[in-house]
Amino acid sequence: MFTCQTCGETFDVRQDVLDRYPGWVPKQCMRCRNGKGGPATAKASKPAGRGNSASRTRDLTIAEVLEKFTDGPDTGVFTDGASEGNPGPGGWGAVRVEAGKVVAEDRGSEPHTTNNRMELTAMIAGLRMVEPGESVDIYTDSELVVNTLTKWAAGWEQRGWKRKTGPIANLELVQEAYRLYRERPGVRIKWVPAHSGYRWNEYADSLATAYRRAEL
């Protein structure tokens, strides 16, 4: 039995789900994840829009995302990563869309990881959806990933992949993401605020959190 940190009720999680993620302690019951809990989840009933994303308080499926959100860019690559606990079980997702149509998507999960590792893994997947000669915008809500690839990685590489303040976290992922980024000079990596109501950022978030759900 677990206690929901949102509504305070006790709840169970299927044993096969717990077995997939050793050490994971669920923080919300399904009612709260689905926006049907007490006052703490009341915001989920408001209309979805920029700065008022239902996915702040709900673990939305892809179908729910497509039904609720329409804002934001409709062409580009969108990436997101998530973890429950830091470290803890986590997932990542990437989707490429052209004029509002999905042309590629990918997702994955790990039983013991961090949010930053999942954000970097999602960016790697997103970069692989772009051919080296293409000109494409890639959107992420991780300022760390944006700054790493567009500002810091070049200097780290020049210093033999070292930085003045200590070791580079997730170095192997940083190196792979930077390699792919440099091979694609037409890529523009852009930051978008998390849970802003942008349809395809929310879609990437849904892919990243799919490991927590029985339904994609």
C-alpha positions, 0 to 999 in steps of 0.5 A: 500500500502507498499513500498519495502525496496529493490527496492523502488516500492509500492506493495499490500498484500492480506487482508486475509494474513494481517489479519493472522498477525496483526501488520506485515509490509511487507518489500519486494514486490513479485518481489524482494522476487522472485529475479526479482527486481533491482540491490539489488537482482542481487546476486540471479541469481548467481549459488547457492553454499556454501557462495552464497545462493540464499535464502539470497535474495529470499523466495524460495519454497521447490521445488526451494530449491531441484532444486538449492542446492545439497551441504552439509550433506545428513543425519541428522535432520535440523532445522531453525526458522525465524521472520519478525521483532523481534518481528513479524510474524515468523515460524519454520521448521524441516526436517529429511533426510536419504541418501538424502530422507525426512523421516519426516518434520514439520513446524509451525508459530506464528503471534507474535514471535521472531527469537530465539523462532522460532529457539528453537521451530524448535530444539524441533521439530527436537529432537522429530524426534529422538528416545532416543536410536538413534545416529543422527546429528542435524544441526542448524544455530543458535549458540545461540541454540547450546550453550544453549543446549551444554554449558549453560543449564546444569549450569542453571539447577543446579542453579535452572534455573537461570543465573548470568546476569538475567532471561533466555529468552524463559525459557519454550522452553529452558527447553523442548529442554534441556529435549529432548536433555538429553533424547537423548545422541546419538544426536550431535547438530552441527552449520552450517552457515546460507544460506551456500547453504547446501541443507537441511539447505535451506530446513528447512529455506523454511519450516520456511518461508512458512508462508509468501508464498501461495505456500509451 
